[in-house]
Amino acid sequence: MRRTRKVRRILKAKPTIEGAGVHLKRAFHYHIAPELDPFLMLDEFRSSNPSDYMMGFPSHPHRGIETITYMLEGSVEHRDSIGSLGIIGPGAI
């Protein structure tokens, strides 16, 4: 049996600057996490201007939080705070 639910609220992503100056849109963040369990944050990076994202993020622990990157096109180099490095592109796991 398929269960449906009503839409309670529509959230519009808001432009913000995070990390060392990365421009992104934040759809939601930890302040409303109890309403959106299991999500903690949802950010959108979309830019053809490298200066919008090249500064990256300073080292920061994710403290057990699982991160997911969904790439539609292009690629990004990701390095975490313990030095792990990878290239993420469309279809990458």
Secondary structure, 3 states (H helix, E strand, C coil): CCCCCCCCCCCCCEEEEECCCEEEEEEECHHHHHHCCCCCCEEECCCCCHHHCCCCCCCCCCCCCCCCCCCCCCCEEEECCCCCEEEECCCCC
